């Protein structure tokens, strides 16, 4: 009898928590489906972070969530990829700058490592260390390690959901706070994809080459040579539309064109 009562009590607590009622502090916060919460939920769905702390309860809501994710996730990936391609233009120019200054002193691989290291350290500071300090200040129950953990879990799209910013019952300016977190997640994911793209272009660190067939490897372009060239050096002007490059080495990747 006591066991059944405890089970029913736990079910009621979980049901109330799904609707925005905090059982820990015995207070009612903002409903889970306010504008700020809904915007935050939509962002976590289409970016595949998926914290799982707020979920649709009705059958219609679940159906809409599936349709929304079905169309939203591919479009979001297209958008993020397009943004990464645009950001590759200044990063490639920075690589050309390093090569022009240090190319006579260091081999290309060393320059590529320096290029990748400076960008990686900059992005770690801007999207991990500094946001973690801000969350430590804004979230009273988080220490710096908790905040850093949340930033890492979110930007890697793991999204465990054990730490969610802005869910305190007495949170001020919750819609604005959720909107800012949404922007941080989107921009942070773009920078993570940018970092991975730069890493992938370093052939010596790209372990996927080990699994390539010999024919595929012989036909592949060495990205190190492509990026260390000045923009436009390997491009040929054609007077007729029928004229086209006969080999891949005659082309320049789109993100290295200024």
N, C-alpha and C positions, 0 to 999 in steps of 0.2 A: 504493500500500500504506500509506504513512504517512498519506495523506489519509483512508482508510477507518478506520484506527485512531483518528485524531483525532475523526472523526465518532462512532464508537462510544463513545469516552471522554466526549464532550460529552453524548451521550444518557444515559449512566449517571449523570453529574453532575446533569442535570436531573431524572432519575427519583428520585435520592436526595433532591434538594431538595424535591420534591413530598411526600416522606415525612418531612420534618423534619430532614434531615441538612444541616448547613452545610458547603458546600464551601470557603468562604473561610477558615474557622478550623479545618477538619478536625475538627469535633466533632459529636456528636449531641445535639440539643436535645430538648425535649419533643415527642412526636408531634403531628402536625398536627391530629389528631382527638381530642385530650384535651377535657375538659369546657369548659375556658376557651376553647380555640380554637374548639370547635364552637359555643359560645354567641356568640362574636364573629362567626363566619361566618354564623350564622342572622340576626343583627342586620343585617349588611351586605347580606344577600339581601332581606329584607322592607323595608328602607329604600331599596333600589335604589342603594346606594353601590357595592357590588360591587367590592372591591379586586382580586380575581382572583389573589391570592397563594396562596390555598388553594382547591382545586376538587375536587369528587367525581371519583374515578377509575373506580369500578365502574359498570356499566350500571344496576344497581339504585339506586345513589346518585344518578346523574344523573336517573333517573326520579323519585325521591323529591324531589329538589331542584326539579324543574319543577312538581310538584304542590304542594309547599310554597310556592313563590313565587306560583303561580296563586291560591291562597287567602289567603296571608299578606300579599301586597302590598296588595290592596284593603282588607282588614281593618285593616292598619296605617294606611293613608291615612284611613280612617274615624276611627280612634282619634286620630290627629294633628289632624284637622279638629275633632273634638269638644273636644280640649284647647285648641286655638286659640280656639274660640268661648267657652270659659270664661275664658280670659285676656283676651279682648276686654272683659269686664265691668270689671275694674279699670283697664284702659287708657282706656276711654271715660269712666270717672269722673275720671281724671286730666285728660282733655281738658275735661270740664265745669268742673273746678277752675281750669284755666288761663283758660277763657273767663270765669268769674265774676270773676277777678282782673284780667285784662288786656283783657277784651272792650271796655271803654270807651276803650282806648288804641290798640289795633291791630285791623286788619281780620281777618275769620275765616281767610283764607288764611295770614296771618302766624302766627296762633295754631296752625293745623294744622302748619305747618312747624316751629315750636318744639316742639310735641308729638312729632312724628315724629323730629326731631333728637335730643331728649333720650333717647327710647327706643332709637333706633338706636345712639347713643354708649354707652349703658349695656350693651346686648347685645353690642356689639363688644368692650367691655372684659371682660365676664363670660365670653364664649364664644370669643373669638379671642386677645386679648392676654394675659389671665391664664392660660388653658390652655396657650398657647404657652410661657410662662415655666415652667410646671410640666413640660411635656414636655422642655424644654431641660435641666432638672435631672434628670429620670428617665431620659432616653435619652442615654447617654454620647457617642454618635456624632452627635448632632443639635446644630446651633447654633440660635439663636433664629429665624433666617430659615427653616430647615428645619421647625421646629415650627409656625411661623405658616403656612407653606405647607401643611403637613399638615392643620391645622385648617380652613383655607379650602377645600381640595380635598374634605375629608370633608363639611363642613356644606353645601356646594353640591351634594352627591351626585355629583360628578364621579368621585371614587374612582379615581385613576390607579393606585394600588397601589405606587408607588415608595418610599413611606415607610409602614411599618407599625409601630406601637408594640408593645412587648412581645415582639418576635421574637428578641431577643438570646439566644444559647445559655445565658448565665449569668443570665438574668432571674430575680429573686427574686419570689416570690408571684405567679407568672404568672396563675393562675386569678382571683385577686382583682383583679389589674391589668386583665385583659381585661374583667372584669365592670364595673369602674369606667369603662372606656373606652366600653363598650356603653351605660351610662347617660348618659354625656356626649353621645354621638352622638344618642340619642333626644331628650333634653331640648334639645340644640342645634338639631335639626331643627324642633322645635316653635317655638322662638324665631325661627328663620328664616322659618317660615310666618307667624308673628305679625307680623313686620316687613313682609313682603310684603302682608299683609292691610291693615295701616295705610297703607302706601304706596298701595295700590290705591284706598283710600277718598278719597284726595286727588284730586279731579276734575281740577285743573289739571295734575297730574303724571301722570295716567293717559292714556297715549298711545293706549290702546285706543279711547278716545272718537272719535279721528280716523277710525276705520274703521267706526263705527256708522252705520246708516241714519238719515235725518232723523226718521222716525217713531219709531224705537227711542230716539233721543236725547230726543225730546219726552216720551216716556212714562217715561223713567228718572228715578229719585229723586236729588236732589242730596244726596250723603252728607254734605257739609259742613254743611248745614242740619240734617240728622237728628242728627248727632253733637253739634252745639253746643246742641241743645235740652236742657233739664233732663229727666231721666228721668220719663216719665209725662205730659208736657205735652200730647202729641198723642194720648192714649189716651182712648177714650170707653167708659164703662160701659154695657153693654147689658142690658136687663132681660129680653130674649127671645133665645133662641138663633138665631131667624130673622133678627134684626137683625144686620147686618154692615156694615163700612165699604164705601162705594161707590167709593172711590178709593185708590190706593196711598199718597197723602199722609196718610191717616188712620191708617196703621200705623206701628209703631216697630220697628226692627230688633231681632232677638232679643238681640244682644250689648249693646244699650243699656238692657235692662231689668234693674234691680238685683235 
